[in-house]
């Protein structure tokens, strides 16, 4: 079974020491800085997600992301916009 974009992004986020005790909804709606995600962690997360989906995400668009839900929306948009090989 394929993982959803949310699942992949949450799994990557958890690699950056975010508590496993937080609910999915809490992870998606809490500000990234409140989750302890700094710019370096965000870049690592995004690079891994880009590799997973074979996409590229504009770094300037990341600056607009406040919550993980915003990141998921950005990834989903990039997946929809990619050109089939």
SULURWO-V273973 format. One record per residue. N is the residue number from 0. D_CENTER is the distance of its C-alpha to the mean C-alpha in whole Angstrom. Layout:
n = [N;N]
d_center = [D_CENTER;D_CENTER]
This chain:
n = [0;1;2;3;4;5;6;7;8;9;10;11;12;13;14;15;16;17;18;19;20;21;22;23;24;25;26;27;28;29;30;31;32;33;34;35;36;37;38;39;40;41;42;43;44;45;46;47;48;49;50;51;52;53;54;55;56;57;58;59;60;61;62;63;64;65;66;67;68;69;70;71;72;73;74;75;76;77;78;79;80;81;82;83;84]
d_center = [20;17;13;12;8;8;9;8;4;7;9;7;7;11;12;12;14;13;16;16;18;16;16;13;14;14;11;10;12;13;12;10;13;15;13;14;11;13;12;13;10;8;10;10;6;6;10;9;7;10;12;11;12;14;13;13;11;13;13;15;12;10;13;13;9;11;9;6;8;8;5;5;9;8;7;10;12;12;13;15;17;17;21;22;24]
